Amino acid sequence: MLEHRLINPRDLSKIDLAFFNVNSAISVMVLVSILAGEFGRRLA
């Protein structure tokens, strides 16, 4: 859904940029979640 909001249906030239931005944000969130889980597990 977010990728669709980042591009204009008449101008698909930015579709690669939208795909990259969304995937990089999701990847960072997954990495932070994994690191937080590992850090929390080691403290417990």
N, C-alpha and C positions, 0 to 999 in steps of 0.2 A: 504494500500500500504506500509506504513512504517513497519508494522509487517512483511511483506513478505521480506523486505530488511534486517531485523534484524536476520533472521534465514536462515539456509542452507537447501535446499530441501532434502539433504541426511542425515541431522542430525536434527531431530525434537525434540531433548531433550530440546532445549531452547525456545520452543514455549510458555510455561507458562511465562517465564521471559519476552519475547517480549510483550506478551499480557498485563502483569502487568505494564511494563514500559510505553507503549503507553497509557493505560487507566489512569495511575496516572498522566501523563503529561497533558492529556486532562482535567482531573478533576481539576487540579491546575489552568489551564487556565480559566475554567468555574467559579471557586471560585473567582479568581482575577477579572474577568469581573463583577460578581455579586456585589462584594465588592466595586469596582470602581463606578458602577452604583448607588448603595445606597449612597456612600459618595458624589458623584456629585449631587444627588437628594437632599440631606440634605443641601448642600451648596447653592443651587439655591433658 
